[in-house]
């Protein structure tokens, strides 16, 4: 789907999102404090519902 929409970009100035080209590798580093659950998800409509997310428990 992303290949069909090559001009779609999700880069934000705050550094919380990143758009990369197919096959490319990029890195985002986040630091969390506490002991709660964090959910990482694609911010493209339908992706979360399709299971494209990850839950991580902070300890």
C-alpha positions in Angstrom: 0.0 0.0 0.0 2.8 2.4 0.9 4.4 1.8 -2.5 1.2 3.0 -4.1 1.4 6.3 -2.1 5.1 7.2 -2.3 4.4 10.9 -1.4 2.8 10.1 1.9 5.0 11.4 4.7 4.7 11.1 8.5 7.8 12.9 9.7 7.0 15.2 12.6 9.2 18.0 13.9 9.1 16.5 17.4 10.9 13.4 16.3 8.1 10.9 17.3 7.4 9.6 13.9 9.4 8.6 10.9 8.7 7.7 7.3 11.2 5.4 5.6 11.5 4.0 2.1 10.9 0.2 1.5 14.0 -1.7 2.4 15.6 1.3 4.2 16.7 1.2 7.9 16.3 4.2 10.3 16.5 4.6 14.0 14.3 6.4 16.6 15.4 6.4 20.2 12.8 6.9 22.9 13.3 6.9 26.7 10.4 6.0 29.0 10.2 6.1 32.7 7.7 4.2 34.9 6.2 0.8 35.0 3.3 1.1 32.6 2.5 -0.5 29.3 3.6 1.4 26.1 2.0 0.7 22.8 3.9 1.4 19.5 1.7 1.6 16.4 1.6 2.8 12.9 -0.3 6.1 12.6 -1.7 5.2 9.2 -5.5 4.5 9.2 -6.3 0.8 9.4 -2.8 -0.3 10.4 -3.6 -0.7 14.1 -6.8 -2.6 13.4 -4.7 -4.9 11.2 -2.5 -5.8 14.1 0.5 -3.6 13.2 1.4 -2.6 16.8 3.6 -3.8 19.6 2.9 -3.6 23.4 5.9 -3.3 25.7 5.7 -3.5 29.5 8.1 -1.1 31.2 9.7 -2.6 34.3 
